Every structure is written in C-alpha cells, then in structure tokens.
Amino acid sequence: MKTKTINILSLLAAIGMIGGGISAIYNEDHLVIAIGIYFIAKGLFVFSLVKSLQKKCCDCCSTK
C-alpha cells in the first residue's frame, strides 16, 4: 500500500470512531450499532498502522 492510501485509511478510521461516539451520545437506543462502528473503525486503524510499520521496516532493511 502506498503511504497516501495508508494515511487516508487512518483518517477514515478516526472519522468512523468519532462518528460512533457521536451516535452513542445522541441516540442511546443504537448503542450496539455505535459500538460496532467503533470497533470496525478501530480495526481499520490498526490495519493501517501495521501496514505503515511494515513499510518502514522494509524500507529500512532494503537500504542495508
């Protein structure tokens, strides 16, 4: 994945986490849906972080 794609994925995950929190605050009936949105966004965030770390690690190792 390119760095631009990883950054966009990370930004999308952050917006999803904020959206899940706002949804939980304003509509308590949909709390389970908000928690699901939060965990899906958190998964995207962790995925983009792992890809970013893999890219940095491979870039570092290939220069030696």
C-alpha positions, -999 to 999 in steps of 0.1 A, spaced: 0 0 0 12 35 -7 17 60 21 -12 81 8 -36 52 9 -25 43 45 -30 80 56 -65 81 40 -74 48 57 -62 61 91 -81 93 86 -113 73 77 -109 52 108 -106 82 130 -137 98 115 -155 64 120 -145 63 157 -157 99 162 -190 91 143 -195 60 165 -190 81 196 -214 108 185 -240 82 175 -238 67 210 -242 101 227 -272 113 208 -291 80 203 -288 56 232 -311 31 215 -285 25 189 -256 19 213 -248 -15 199 -245 -1 164 -223 27 176 -200 1 194 -199 -19 161 -189 12 141 -162 20 166 -146 -15 165 -147 -17 127 -130 17 126 -105 6 152 -97 -24 131 -91 -2 101 -68 20 122 -48 -10 134 -46 -24 99 -33 9 85 -8 12 114 6 -23 108 9 -16 71 27 16 79 51 -2 102 58 -29 76 66 -3 50 90 15 73 106 -18 83 111 -30 48 124 4 37 150 3 65 161 -33 58 164 -29 20 188 0 23 214 -20 42 
